[in-house]
Structures are given as C-alpha cells and as structure tokens.
Amino acid sequence: MLIFSVSFLYFCIVKFFIKHSIILLTFLLIFNNLNELSAKSNDSIINRYNPQIEFRPSYGFIITHHQEMGLFRAHFPLFEFSIQNVTYGRSYYQGRLNYPAFGITFLYSGLGDMPEIGRLFALYPFLRFNLIKSKRNEINFKFGIGPGYITEVYDPVTNPKNTFIGAHINATIHLSLEYNRFITDRFSLSAFIGFTHCSNGARKAPNNGINVAHAGISTKYFIYKPKQRLPQQEIDKQQFKGLTKKNFSFYVAFLYMIKDIDDYIGYNKSWSVYNVQMYFMKSFSKVSKLGIGLDFVYDMTDKEVLKIKGIEYNDFEILRTGINISYEFSFDDTSFFIVAGTHLSGKDLSEGYLYQKICAKQNLTKHFFITCALTTHFGCADFFTMGAGFRIN
C-alpha cells in the first residue's frame, strides 16, 4: 500500500510539471555536456572545446501522408543556424564514436506561407556522427530533437482545414545525411538531404504531424583553430564478455503524461496515461547494452474508446502489458533507448499488438535518473511520457 501511495504522490508532482515536458527533451540531450563544463570550469573554453558555427539554407516540401493534406502541396525554403562543439577525444565515447559533434540549432520556415499552417520556429539540440571521416572529407549523420512552435493550429470553427497540428508547442525531430568538404582547416562546405518532423506526441489532437523533406547546402567555420584529435582511450574489452554481476543492470521507471485522443468526435479534454517500465540490460561495451523489458500502461483514453464501441470492461482489463527487446546507447551519463515489443494483454489493442519506443535517460546520480519516452505503433504516435526511475547495479 505504501508503494501505491508514493507512486500516486509522484504522479501528482509530475502532472504539475507537465507543461515543461518539451523543455525536458532539450535538457536530456545537452545536460551531460553542461555537467562536464560545470565540473571543469577552471579550464577555459578555448582550451577544451572546438566551437564551430554553421549556416544551412535548404529547400523542401511537406509530405502529404494523409489525403486531406493534399491541399497544402508547396515548395518552400528552410533556414538553420547552428553552433556545435566538434569533439576530439577528451572522453572515451568521443574516440569510440569517431569524434562526433554536439550542438544546438535554430530553425525557421514559412512552410509555404499558407495561412492555415503558419510558420515554424524550432530550437533543437543535436548530435552529429561521422560515418566516414578523412582529413578533408566527411559523411555525417545528424540527429536532433527539441521544442518547436507552429503559429497556426487546428480549430473546428476558424481553421478546420489544418488537420496537421492541434497544439502550438510541439517536439521537432530532425534527421539528415551530409557530405562535408574542408576548404581550409577552419572553413568547410556541405551538401545534405534531410527530414524534419513536428508533432506533439498525441498530447493534443489532431496530431497527424508535419513532415518536411528538404535538401540544401551549408557552410561551417571553426571559431578558433581546430584541436588535433587525441588517440582513442584503450579499455579492457574482456570485462564485458563474462556473465558477471557488474555487466548487468536493472532499471525501473515511472512515467506520466496527458493525452487527447480526438477533437473530431467532440472530445475537448485530456486523459492521463501512466506507464511503468522495467529493463534488464547486459553490457556489451562501455557505450552499448542489450536486454529485455516489460511495460505496464494504464491509458485512460482506452475507456473512452471502449465506451464508443459499446464494449464492456473492468478497470483491470484497461491495463496494457508488454514485453520488448531494448538497445541502450550511452554517452557517459546520457543514454538513448530503441525499443521494439509486443503487447501481452489489454482490452483495447485496436492500434495493434506491436509497438516501438524511443527513450532518453539522464543519470542524476549512480542510481537515480530522469527519462522520457515516445511510444508509437509503426510511426503513428500513441503517447509521450516523462518521469523518473532508479537503477540497480
């Protein structure tokens, strides 16, 4: 009974901070690097970092993945300004991952100047990985996620044609593949193709999302003379091959979020989603783990769906259970999970048995962390949750 009381109090506290969920996404991506900067503030930024600025214009179009979106076919420019730190081997993961870069991007687009959709402003932290790297040439992959603001949203009276977005504040996810060529030691030119997605994780309907495919060029410039890469740090790889206790970890996390299922059928309120996650992970290197997980989801919107369908249920039948395979990718105290699983039980499984998750985790101490997760069914967002948890071993 004590466990349930503590859990209820925890969920009440999380609910109070629900309006700050997008800020948490940003925080998770950059907290680890800010931690490092604070811990070693006696070192100057010039001596420790490789700051680089980038201007990246591009041209693209909205992918009309629903029939009603065909009204909004247009081509338009996007503009990005970024500042990033190009790592050079100060920690193990930097060398192990071929010296990635991390930074933050400001994105603006008029989205074709269509009054029903408005304009997009976004500010997202990112990681840029070197897939192939030589002295003058690079092929990079960029991944970023952060808050975005769209000026126009769906309204049943004043803006019924906008079936893309139901909330002004959304998560912006960016993926791109880039070829970069150094012209001098400090100046480079790039060409890229990219994909940018905006949605609110089913927090407010409609949530079809805006998907933009775009391509363009960019220029980058090192503010200071770039640092020489340090040799990769060597570790004993044999330590991860055994089945010893130190190679296994167990996580438990409690997450919560509000969810809006559909404005079209008259719902204009939100329901709660509770999620308990458990993971049993095996370390295969200092940066990767593989394991199995369990999910327990109590989604209050399932009650509304069953009522509409005329299906009888009890409260226990609303609980969705699932089992999954999980992969964790770590950057010191920050890590990301890719999860694929199947539901084992639940009265309403109309969205399918199979589900996928993308999770982020930030360690606060050795045993406690904060986390957020987006649950989908083959690309269709079901819910976004955030919370906290603890780790054993």
C-alpha positions, 0 to 999 in steps of 0.5 A: 500500500505504501508503494501505491501511495508514493507512486500516486504522490509522484504522479501528482508532482509530475502532472504539475510539471507537465507543461515543461515536458518539451523543455525536458527533451532539450535538457536530456540531450545537452545536460551531460555536456553542461555537467562536464563544463560545470565540473571543469570550469577552471579550464577555459573554453578555448582550451577544451572545446572546438566551437564551430558555427554553421549556416544551412539554407535548404529547400523542401516540401511537406509530405502529404501522408494523409489525403486531406493534406493534399491541399497544402502541396508547396515548395518552400525554403528552410533556414538553420543556424547552428553552433556545435562543439566538434569533439576530439577525444577528451572522453572515451565515447568521443574516440569510440564514436569517431569524434562526433559533434554536439550542438544546438540549432535554430530553425525557421520556415514559412512552410509555404506561407499558407495561412492555415499552417503558419510558420515554424520556429524550432530550437533543437539540440543535436548530435552529429556522427561521422560515418566516414571521416578523412582529413578533408572529407566527411559523411555525417549523420545528424540527429536532433530533437527539441521544442518547436512552435507552429503559429497556426493550429487546428480549430473546428470553427476558424481553421478546420482545414489544418488537420496537421497540428492541434497544439502550438508547442510541439517536439521537432525531430530532425534527421539528415545525411551530409557530405562535408568538404574542408576548404581550409582547416577552419572553413568547410562546405556541405551538401545534405538531404534531410527530414524534419518532423513536428508533432506533439506526441498525441498530447493534443489532437489532431496530431497527424504531424508535419513532415518536411523533406528538404535538401540544401547546402551549408557552410561551417567555420571553426571559431578558433583553430581546430584541436588535433584529435587525441588517440582513442582511450584503450579499455579492457574489452574482456570485462564485458564478455563474462556473465558477471554481476557488474555487466548487468543492470536493472532499471525501473521507471515511472512515467506520466503524461496527458493525452487527447485522443480526438477533437473530431468526435467532440472530445475537448479534454485530456486523459492521463496515461501512466506507464511503468517500465522495467529493463534488464540490460547486459553490457556489451561495451562501455557505450552499448547494452542489450536486454529485455523489458516489460511495460505496464500502461494504464491509458485512460483514453482506452475507456473512452474508446471502449465506451464508443464501441459499446464494449464492456470492461473492468478497470483491470482489463484497461491495463496494457502489458508488454514485453520488448527487446531494448538497445541502450546507447550511452554517452557517459551519463546520457543514454538513448533507448530503441525499443521494439515489443509486443503487447501481452494483454489489454482490452483495447489493442485496436492500434495493434499488438506491436509497438516501438519506443524511443527513450532518453535517460539522464543519470542524476546520480549512480542510481537515480535518473530522469527519462522520457519516452515516445511510444508509437505503433509503426510511426503513428504516435500513441503517447509521450511520457516523462518521469523518473526511475532508479537503477540497480547495479 
